[in-house]
Amino acid sequence: MEGCTENIRLESSDKEIVEFKREFAQMSNLIKNMTEDNPDYNETIPLDQYNTASLNLVKQFCELAEYQNKDFVDKPIYDIKKPVFKNEWEKTFFDGLSFDQLTDLAHVANYLDIEKLIDGCCAQIAILLKKNTQQQLESELGVSLTMTREEEEQLKEQYKDVFKDENRYRKWKEEVFDPQQK
């Protein structure tokens, strides 16, 4: 027998099985390492920390990518006004995710060591952070990004090297928290 042809099965935290084509091992370094020495490996792999919805998103990405482990993101990202994703399907896929889905997907992609999916998640997070105002981010994330003067001074003291150029810090702060003012 020259290797198992069965699908790779991952069990979610909700005890549901999500099946992937065998080619999934080409995209996930974790799965590749598990199956490389034993091509007949056909046990269900428990992923107790990730839910079915997140695993289904991984599967959807892999299927859209046709299980090919190639670059989908133009890196580095300097300007979000230019296309970041190389394929329209990838832009559509990532644009359709909420911030919570995106961060959950980034976590599971990191655990499974799927570099191309991690790149896509990080690129989309960067786009969201760059294109939204501070108020939009606070609303979307349900947090306050406003610091008191004391908190800002504490950070400046803690990270002196980062803040040694006050003008650079001010410019960065304007770009990150209020990109539409330009």
Summary of the structure (lengths in Angstrom):
residues: 182
radius of gyration: 20.2
end to end distance: 63.8
largest distance: 68.2
contacts: 466
relative contact order: 0.11
helix: 55%
strand: 7%
